[in-house]
Amino acid sequence: LKYVQTISNQINYNAVTLEAALKMALHLEESMVEIFANELSANLFASDYASLSRKILAAEKIHIDKIEDLMIQKGFMQLS
């Protein structure tokens, strides 16, 4: 949450380049994937919750792929 607040302040008070915005978005999405993966692992026996967590985790991974694709397209990231 501290990182999100920092990003929010940076966006509100300073101009942010597309590259910086994409890097921020990628970092946030990767953090969300980590959070949901940890939640999923911690709640393996709660099947309703696990199903929802898997759906959210899959959606976050799709967001990461889209951000990375745009970063590659714009030349901000290279395939390794």
Rosetta blueprint (number, residue, H / E / L):
1 L L
2 K H
3 Y H
4 V H
5 Q H
6 T H
7 I H
8 S H
9 N H
10 Q H
11 I H
12 N H
13 Y H
14 N L
15 A L
16 V L
17 T L
18 L H
19 E H
20 A H
21 A H
22 L H
23 K H
24 M H
25 A H
26 L H
27 H H
28 L H
29 E H
30 E H
31 S H
32 M H
33 V H
34 E H
35 I H
36 F H
37 A H
38 N H
39 E H
40 L H
41 S H
42 A H
43 N L
44 L L
45 F L
46 A L
47 S H
48 D H
49 Y H
50 A H
51 S H
52 L H
53 S H
54 R H
55 K H
56 I H
57 L H
58 A H
59 A H
60 E H
61 K H
62 I H
63 H H
64 I H
65 D H
66 K H
67 I H
68 E H
69 D H
70 L H
71 M H
72 I H
73 Q H
74 K H
75 G L
76 F L
77 M L
78 Q L
79 L L
80 S L
